[in-house]
Amino acid sequence: MSEPITRREGAAVLVGVDFGLPHFDADLEELGLLAQTAGLMPVERITCKRKAPDAALFVGSGKADEIKAAADLHGASEVVFDQALSPAQQRNLERHLGVAVYDRTFLILEIFAQRARSHEGKLQVELARLQYLSTRLVRRWSHLERQRGGIGARGGPGETQIELDRRMIGDAIRRTRERLTKVRKQRGTQRRQRERRDTFNISLVGYTNAGKSSLFNALVKARAYAADQLFATLDTTTRHLYLGETGRRVSISDTVGFIRELPHGLVDAFKATLQEAVDADLLLHVVDASNPHHPEQIEEVQRVLAEIGADQVPQLLVFNKLDALEPERRPVRMSDEMELDGVRVPRLFVSAHTGEGLPALREELARRAAAGAPGAEPIAPPAQTELQGVPH
């Protein structure tokens, strides 16, 4: 008789399936970062190719056996998939593998739950988690027998545990939505007050870990939390930035970072937070210039901006982390233009860490703030420059 397998808490096998889509991460690098951010320890990475997901096990029985063998070998207590799983697939995989199975959506929700600090942020995350959980009730409580009739929280006569849980979670979703509505009204009032003060509003947007919070801190000397990790910032932080060149103050906001396949529940739940981007006069689209996948990250940010209705807001591309570029990849010039969704958009190179390029960024912000003043003439686009060795 074989000895029981000793499972290590937090040890996780990462699984990715290539369905032929262009953004497939063959090294599961981003999933690994997500797992580590959520407190897990990746011990094995497994990838495979399929034309379509298997209806029952997502990866098919043969690959599921391989995943089980890897989990047993490393004593993994969890398996994490880089794609979204249906409740049935998740339930079937857990039965087949004998360990907890999560998908990318759950991982992102867990990170958001750990990181939310403000009252609004916590409410938004709670709503998204409740909505996700409501689709998983069949998996989590299907083993419970019908309970006896009763009153109150025990449910009505003959009410099954799953019916009771669904009703309770439905009530929790309703209460959370009501509380969020009140918070959103308060945020809307604050926003209208800023508009009446004729404030030029700037929002920082970008893929997670592009250095938005570091740039925000460098510009306004704030102390917003910044770290080299995914989703270091969840709650919108707004400060005033004084631009001596114009004698004006502008309002600048740091928002939550975007990520590939951001759960729709989170996009919906964070509409109030992302509303800062929709209502902005200018978006600072921050890009990690040192990341080889930054073109795909830019596309994902543009997709989410379109989804929330912010795709028509003027943008300024800020290629950050200039200090992390190898010498041969550094730009010849510090500013040029780049085509974004068919539109030529000004681009600046900066390093929030060393301060390189920040004076030029402040000058550009001052120019745009001045142009945004009542009665101002439209701004002329900067002269196009030719760059060499620059990441495109």
N, C-alpha and C positions, 0 to 999 in steps of 0.2 A: 504494500500500500504506500503510495507516494506521500511525501510530507506536504502539509499545507503551505501555500505560498505566503511569504511575508510581504505585505504591502507597505510601501513607504508613503506616508502622508504627504500629499502635494506633488509627488513624482508623476509626471504626465507624458504620455505618448502623443505626439502631434501628427495629425493626418491631413494630407491635402490631396484633392482629386483634380486632375487636369482634364477639363472638358473641352479643351481647345480654345479657350478664351485668351485674349492677348495679355491680360494682367496676372496670369497665374504665377505665383511666387514659388518657383521650384525648390528653393532652399528653405521655405517656410520661415523666412527671417522675421517678417512682421508678426506672424502668429506666435513665434517664439518670444518676441518682445511683449506682445499682449499677455501671454501666459506668465511671463516673469513679472510683469506689472501687476497682475492679479494675484501674485504670491505663489505661483506654481513653479516647479522645477522640471523643465523639459529633459527627458532622458533618452528619447529616441524620436526620429523624424521619419515618417513613411509617406511616400507619394505613389500615385498610380494614375493611369490614363483610362478614361472611359468616354464613350460617346454620350451616355446619359446616365443619371443616377439609377441605381438599383432600387426598385420600389420598396423592398423590405429592409435591406441592410445598407443602402446607399452605395457601398463599395462592392457588393457581391460576397458570396460565402467564402470563396477562396482567399480573398484579401482580408476578410474579417478574421479568418483563422490565423493569418500572418500577424495581424495586429494583436490578436489575443496572445500569440506566442511571444511577441515583443513585450507586451505588458507583463506577462508572467516572468519572463527572463529578467526584467529590470525591477520587478516588484512595484510596478506603477499602480497607483490607486485611481487614476483618471485617464481618459482618452479625450482629446480635444480635436474637433474637426475644423478645418479652415473655412468650411461652407455652412450654410444654414441647414439644419436637419428638420424634417417633419417630426411631429410628436410620435408617430408610429415608428419611424426609422430609429429615433432615439431610444424608444422602449425596446425595440427588437435588438438593437446593438448592445444595450445593457444586459439583456438576457444572454446574448451570445458570448459577450466578452467577460461578463462577471465582474465588471467594474463600472464606476460612474462614467457616463458619456455626456460631454457638453459640446456645443457648437460655438462658432465665432460670435454669434449674437449674444449668447449667454455670457461669454467672456467679457465682451464690451460692457454689457449691463453691470456685471460685477465690479468692473473697474470704476464705472461711473458712480456706483453706489458707495464705493470706498472713498472716492475723491470729492463728492459733492459737499460743499461747506455752507452755502447760504440756505435760507429757508426755502427759497424758490427752487434752487438747484435740487435740494433733497426731494421736494414735492414732484419735480419733473422726472427724476430718476425713479421714484416710487411708482409713479403712474406707468412708466414704460415697463418696469419689472412686473407690475400687476397684470398688464396687458399680455406680456409674454407668458407669465405663469398661467393665465386663464386658458391658454391653448395647450398646456401641458398637464392639465388635471387628469386626463385619461391615463397618462403615464405614472403620475406620482401616487394616485390613490386608487387605482383600479383593483389593488389587492385587498382592499377593505370590504368586509361583508356589509350587507344592508343592516342598518341600525334600527333599533326599536323605536317606535313612535314616541313622541314627547313634545315638549314645548320649548320656546326660546331658541337658544343656540343649538339645541340638540336636534332641531328640525321637526317638521310635521310628521304625521303618521306615515310610516313606510318610506320616508325620504331617505335615499341612499346617501352615503358619505360624500360621494362625488357631487350629488345635487346640492348638498349642504355647502360644500366648499365652493362650488360655482356661485351659489347665491351670496355667500359671504364675500367672495372676491369681487363680485359685481357691485356689492354695496361699497366696498373699499374703493373701487375705481370711481364710483359716483362721488363719494366724499372728497377724494383727492382732486377730482376735476373741479369741484365747487371751490375748494381752497385755492387751486391754481388760478381760477377765474378772478378771484379777489386780488391775488398778487399781481396778475397781469394788468388789472385796472390801475393799481397803484403805479406800476412801471409806466403805463401809458400816460398817467398824469405827470410823472416826472419828465417823460419825453416831451410832452407838449410844453412844459415849462421851459425846457431848453430851447425848443423851437421859437417860443415867444421872445427869448433873449437873443435871437438871431445868432445862435452859435453854429459854427461850422463843425459838422460832426464827421469824425474819422473812425472807421472800424478796422481792426486788424483781423484778417482772416487767413486761413492757410491750413495745410495738412498738419496733423498732429506731430509734434516734435520738430517743427520747422524753426523754432526759436522765437515765436511770437511774443511770449511773456518776457523773454530776455530783451527783445527790442523795445517792448513797451516800457520796461524798467529803465533802459538806457535813455529813452526819449524824455520821460517824465520824472525820472529819479524816484520812481515808486518802488515798493517792495512787494510786488505781486510775486506769488510763488512761481519759481522757474526751476526746472530740472531737466536733465537729459533722459527723459522717459516719455512714454505715450500718455496723453491726456493729463499732463501736469496741471493744466488749468481747465476747470469746468464752468466756474461761475464768471459771468461777465464783470469786469472791473473797469470803471470809467474814471478818468482823471482829466484835469485841465492841463493843456500844454501851452505855455506862453511862447509865442514866436516874435522875438524882438524885432525881426525884420519888418513885420507888419504892424507891430504894436497891438496885436490881437491875441486873444486866447481862443484856442480851439478845444473841442471836446474829443477825446480819444478813448476808444474802448477796446479791450482785449477780450476776444470771444473764444468759445470752445473750438478745439481743433477738429478738422474733418478727418475721415478715414474711409478707405474702400469698404463698400458694403456696410455703411453705417446703418444700423437697424432702423427701419421705417418708424417704429414706435418711438425711437429717440429723436428722430427728425421732427415728428409731430409733437412730442413732449417738450422739445427745446425750441419750439417756434417763438416763444416769448424772448428767450435769450438771443436767438439768431435774428430777432426783429431789429436788434441794434444794427445789423448789417443791412437789412432791407431799408432802414430809414437813414442810413449814412449818406453824406454828401460825397464821400470818397472812401474807397476800400483800399487798404494797404494789403495786398496779397503777398504774404511772406512765403518764400520758397527756400528750402534747404538746398543751396547750390552744391553742396558736397555729396548729396544723395544721388547715386546713379539712376534711381527710379523717379527723379523729380518730374519728368514730363508726364508720366502717368498720374502722379500726385496732383499736378496742376489740373489735369483733365477731371479728376474726381472732385476737386474743389469747385471747378466750374459747373459740374453737374449738380452738386448740392446747392450752389448759389442759384441756379436756374429753378431748382425744385422749390426753394423758399421765396422766389420772386425777387432776388437781388442781382440778377444777371445784367440788369440795365444800369446799375450804379457804376459810375466811372471808377476805373481801377488804376493803381500804380503798383507795378511788380517790384518787389524788394527781394533780391536774391541775397539771402543771409548766409552766415557762416563762411565768409570769405577767407577767414583765417584757417579754415579746415581744408582749403583747396591746395592740391599739389602745385608747385611753382609753374609747371607746364600747362596747368588748367586755369590759371588766373587770367582774368580779362585784361586786354590791352588798354581798354578805356573803362571808366567806371559807370558809364551810362550809355544806353542805346534804346532801341525799340524792339519789341518782340510781338509777333502775331499771335493773337489770342482770340479764338473763335471768329477769325476773319477780320479782326480789328487790330490795328497797330497800337500797342500799349507801351508807354514809357517804362523802362526798366533801369533800376539802380542796383549796384552791388555794394553791400555793407557787411560789417562784422559788428554785431551787437556786443560781442565779447571784448574786442579791442577798441571799438569806436571808429574804426576806419570806415569812411563813407558816410558817417552820420551827419556831418555838417552839410554835405550836399543834399541829403534827404530832408533836413530841416529847411533848407532853402527852397526845395521843391514844394514842400508842404506850405511854406509861407506864400509862395507864388500862387498856389491853388486856393489857399484861404483868401488871399486878396482878390483873386478873380471871382470867388464865390460871394463876395460882399455885394449888397444891393447896388445896382447901377454899374457894376464893374464890366469891363470889356472881356469878351471871351479870351481864354488863354491860348497862346500860340503853341503848337507842339514843339518839343525840343528837336534840334537838328539830329537827323539819323546818323549814327556812327557805325563804322565797320569794325568788328571785333575779331580777334583771333584767339584760339585756344579757350573759348568761353563755352561753358556747358549750355546747350540749347534744349 
